[in-house]
Amino acid sequence: MKNNTDDLSRFWLILSNAVPPIGIFLYFRHKGQSPNKAKKALISALTGIPIAILTGYIMNTYILS
């Protein structure tokens, strides 16, 4: 079992995708010490933004109307 401290855990990866401000915060927190962890958090947050916009559009257009 490897212990890599420069790897973002699955919990934080999913949370930063679901709530993009958390991913952006994690990026700025870890960018100096753990660049791979910071990069994964930022990519997850940036992919979460269009997913949230698309989901909101689908909810408003097709489900709630």
C-alpha positions as CSV (number, residue, x, y, z in Angstrom):
1,M,0.0,0.0,0.0
2,K,1.5,3.3,-1.1
3,N,1.2,6.4,0.9
4,N,1.2,9.3,-1.5
5,T,0.7,12.7,0.1
6,D,0.5,14.4,-3.2
7,D,-2.8,12.7,-4.2
8,L,-6.3,14.1,-3.6
9,S,-8.6,11.6,-1.8
10,R,-11.8,10.5,-3.5
11,F,-13.9,12.2,-0.9
12,W,-12.3,15.7,-1.7
13,L,-12.4,14.9,-5.4
14,I,-16.1,14.2,-5.4
15,L,-16.8,17.1,-3.0
16,S,-14.8,19.6,-5.1
17,N,-16.8,18.4,-8.2
18,A,-20.1,18.8,-6.5
19,V,-19.3,22.2,-4.8
20,P,-16.8,23.9,-7.0
21,P,-15.8,26.7,-4.5
22,I,-14.4,23.9,-2.3
23,G,-12.2,22.7,-5.2
24,I,-11.0,26.2,-5.9
25,F,-10.1,26.7,-2.2
26,L,-8.3,23.4,-2.1
27,Y,-6.3,24.5,-5.2
28,F,-5.0,27.6,-3.6
29,R,-4.4,25.8,-0.3
30,H,-2.2,23.0,-1.8
31,K,-0.7,24.7,-4.9
32,G,2.7,25.3,-3.3
33,Q,3.1,22.1,-1.3
34,S,1.3,19.5,-3.4
35,P,1.0,20.6,-7.0
36,N,-0.7,17.3,-8.2
37,K,-3.3,17.5,-5.5
38,A,-4.0,21.1,-6.3
39,K,-4.3,20.4,-10.0
40,K,-6.8,17.5,-9.4
41,A,-8.9,19.7,-7.2
42,L,-9.0,22.6,-9.7
43,I,-9.8,20.3,-12.6
44,S,-12.6,18.7,-10.6
45,A,-14.0,22.1,-9.7
46,L,-13.8,23.3,-13.3
47,T,-15.6,20.3,-14.6
48,G,-18.3,20.6,-11.8
49,I,-19.3,24.1,-13.0
50,P,-20.7,23.1,-16.4
51,I,-22.3,20.0,-15.0
52,A,-24.1,22.2,-12.4
53,I,-25.2,24.6,-15.1
54,L,-26.5,21.8,-17.3
55,T,-28.2,20.0,-14.5
56,G,-29.9,23.3,-13.4
57,Y,-31.1,23.9,-17.0
58,I,-32.5,20.4,-17.3
59,M,-34.3,20.7,-13.9
60,N,-35.8,24.0,-14.7
61,T,-36.8,23.2,-18.3
62,Y,-38.1,19.7,-18.1
63,I,-38.7,18.6,-14.6
64,L,-40.0,21.7,-12.7
65,S,-42.1,23.2,-15.4
